[in-house]
């Protein structure tokens, strides 16, 4: 059986609309969240250390 490689994705914050937990122009690693993906969202870890949708 072949092992599948995990895909690691990153995003760049280009707008935070007043959210202090996200820094503009910072790169965040995307956390797998199938439910969020179905709704068109992504999940990352923000500056407070909490996950952010």
C-alpha positions as CSV (number, residue, x, y, z in Angstrom):
1,X,0.0,0.0,0.0
2,X,1.3,3.5,-0.9
3,X,1.3,6.2,1.7
4,X,-0.3,9.5,0.7
5,X,1.7,12.6,1.3
6,X,0.1,15.1,3.6
7,X,-0.5,18.4,1.8
8,X,0.6,21.4,3.8
9,X,-1.1,24.6,2.9
10,X,-0.3,28.2,3.8
11,X,-2.2,31.4,3.5
12,X,-1.3,35.1,3.6
13,X,-3.4,37.6,5.6
14,X,-4.3,40.4,3.3
15,X,-7.2,41.9,5.3
16,X,-8.1,41.5,9.0
17,X,-11.1,43.8,9.2
18,X,-10.3,45.0,12.7
19,X,-9.4,41.5,14.1
20,X,-6.4,42.0,16.4
21,X,-5.6,38.3,16.4
22,X,-4.6,38.3,12.8
23,X,-1.5,40.2,11.5
24,X,-1.5,41.7,8.1
25,X,1.0,40.2,5.7
26,X,1.7,37.3,8.0
27,X,1.8,33.7,6.6
28,X,-0.4,31.2,8.5
29,X,-0.5,27.4,8.2
30,X,-3.9,26.0,7.3
31,X,-5.3,23.3,9.6
32,X,-7.4,20.6,8.0
33,X,-11.1,21.1,8.8
34,X,-13.4,19.3,6.3
35,X,-16.5,21.0,7.8
36,X,-15.0,24.5,7.4
37,X,-14.0,23.6,3.8
38,X,-17.5,22.6,2.9
39,X,-18.6,26.1,3.9
40,X,-15.8,27.9,2.1
41,X,-13.7,28.7,5.2
42,X,-10.3,27.7,6.4
43,X,-8.9,27.2,9.9
44,X,-5.6,28.6,11.1
45,X,-3.8,29.2,14.5
46,X,-4.0,33.0,15.2
47,X,-1.7,35.2,17.3
48,X,-3.4,34.3,20.6
49,X,-2.6,30.6,20.0
50,X,-6.2,29.7,19.4
51,X,-7.6,28.2,16.2
52,X,-9.4,30.7,14.0
53,X,-12.0,30.0,11.4
